[in-house]
């Protein structure tokens, strides 16, 4: 009696039909052809900004930036980039699934509201309470 052996294969990541190994050697403008129109337009207009950022990434080990509208390209995969969210720098580990998105999408600028107890003068009934 034969026993069935189940072989699990890890699904290889593809971006618009291209594997990560095919995307890494591409120039930034060549990679832009695989993006959606808004990101493609941004990269084609500002490819020099992306190239300067990548040069800065090679020099430093801790990359801090305020540039939240930078489109993520394959050369950034594996880096940890600290993106400013208006108060502090949030560390973001770049993965393959983030390709074509912007850095600011992963550094949340607004926190969830947690309400506490109301203070004195917050409601009309609190005016009747004594201050002692």
C-alpha positions as MATLAB code, in Angstrom:
seq = 'XXXXXXXXXXXXXXXXXXXXXXXXXXXXXXXXXXXXXXXXXXXXXXXXXXXXXXXXXXXXXXXXXXXXXXXXXXXXXXXXXXXXXXXXXXXXXXXXXXXXXXXXXXXXXXXXXXXXXXXXXXXXXXXXXXXX';
ca = [
       0.000    0.000    0.000;
       1.508    3.314   -1.112;
       1.453    6.282    1.193;
       1.023    9.694   -0.273;
       3.853   12.034    0.532;
       2.819   15.625    0.395;
       5.566   17.905   -0.834;
       5.050   21.530    0.053;
       6.747   24.018   -2.198;
       7.192   27.604   -1.301;
       5.470   29.764   -3.863;
       7.969   32.013   -5.612;
       7.234   35.723   -5.490;
       6.398   37.360   -8.811;
       5.635   40.982   -9.621;
       3.658   41.411  -12.845;
       4.939   38.048  -14.067;
       8.614   38.745  -13.280;
      10.566   37.060  -10.514;
      12.649   39.005   -8.042;
      15.870   37.790   -9.680;
      14.688   39.249  -13.007;
      13.696   42.579  -11.418;
      16.867   43.271   -9.362;
      19.234   43.969  -12.314;
      16.715   46.263  -14.060;
      17.349   49.991  -14.256;
      14.876   52.129  -12.322;
      13.280   53.424  -15.528;
      12.989   49.886  -16.911;
      11.321   48.749  -13.678;
       8.869   51.662  -13.987;
       7.284   49.933  -17.002;
       5.864   47.289  -14.643;
       4.248   49.786  -12.255;
       0.804   51.313  -12.322;
       0.430   54.668  -14.034;
       0.691   57.002  -11.012;
       3.861   55.366   -9.656;
       5.325   55.035  -13.160;
       4.821   58.752  -13.756;
       6.422   59.595  -10.389;
       9.484   57.466  -11.081;
       9.922   58.724  -14.640;
       9.861   62.326  -13.405;
      12.016   61.756  -10.293;
      14.294   58.832  -11.170;
      17.322   60.905  -10.157;
      15.872   61.308   -6.629;
      15.502   57.523   -6.346;
      19.046   56.954   -7.621;
      20.476   59.458   -5.102;
      18.539   57.737   -2.313;
      19.937   54.335   -3.331;
      23.496   55.740   -3.290;
      22.860   57.076    0.208;
      21.573   53.624    1.247;
      24.860   51.985    0.207;
      26.929   54.373    2.353;
      24.972   54.196    5.615;
      23.658   51.313    7.653;
      20.912   53.372    9.348;
      18.934   55.205    6.705;
      16.643   57.947    8.006;
      14.379   59.885    5.646;
      11.522   62.353    5.557;
      10.795   61.392    1.940;
       7.495   59.542    2.424;
       6.462   59.678   -1.240;
       9.431   57.653   -2.504;
       8.326   54.611   -4.551;
       9.852   51.307   -3.425;
      12.057   49.692   -6.115;
      13.697   46.214   -6.170;
      17.119   47.538   -5.109;
      15.618   48.517   -1.718;
      14.467   44.998   -0.805;
      16.054   43.773    2.409;
      16.900   47.252    3.729;
      15.560   48.741    6.933;
      14.593   52.352    6.345;
      13.549   54.713    9.124;
      10.681   56.883    7.809;
       9.532   60.007    9.639;
       5.854   59.948   10.621;
       5.635   63.500   11.959;
       6.864   62.678   15.450;
       9.514   59.975   15.234;
      11.313   57.730   12.760;
       9.486   54.424   12.221;
      11.662   51.453   11.145;
      10.371   49.722    8.022;
      11.858   46.444    6.755;
      11.391   46.454    2.968;
      10.005   43.177    1.574;
       9.142   42.061   -1.950;
       5.410   42.588   -1.405;
       6.033   46.329   -0.928;
       7.256   46.881   -4.509;
       5.500   49.776   -6.217;
       4.126   51.204   -2.956;
       5.372   54.357   -1.255;
       7.373   54.531    1.956;
       4.746   56.658    3.706;
       2.132   53.919    3.404;
       4.015   51.868    5.995;
       4.769   54.645    8.517;
       1.370   55.463   10.007;
       0.944   59.129   10.958;
      -2.206   58.841   13.054;
      -2.656   56.760   16.178;
      -5.834   55.084   17.335;
      -7.829   57.308   19.695;
      -8.062   55.995   23.253;
     -10.464   58.031   25.348;
      -9.985   58.291   29.091;
     -12.269   59.673   31.760;
     -13.591   63.196   31.148;
     -11.869   65.987   33.022;
     -13.371   68.766   35.117;
     -15.470   71.054   32.976;
     -15.817   68.490   30.183;
     -19.538   67.927   30.781;
     -22.363   70.070   32.116;
     -22.867   67.833   35.129;
     -19.287   68.298   36.269;
     -20.037   71.980   36.953;
     -22.274   70.921   39.905;
     -19.435   69.028   41.589;
     -17.423   70.721   44.270;
     -13.821   71.528   43.434;
     -12.638   70.214   46.865;
];
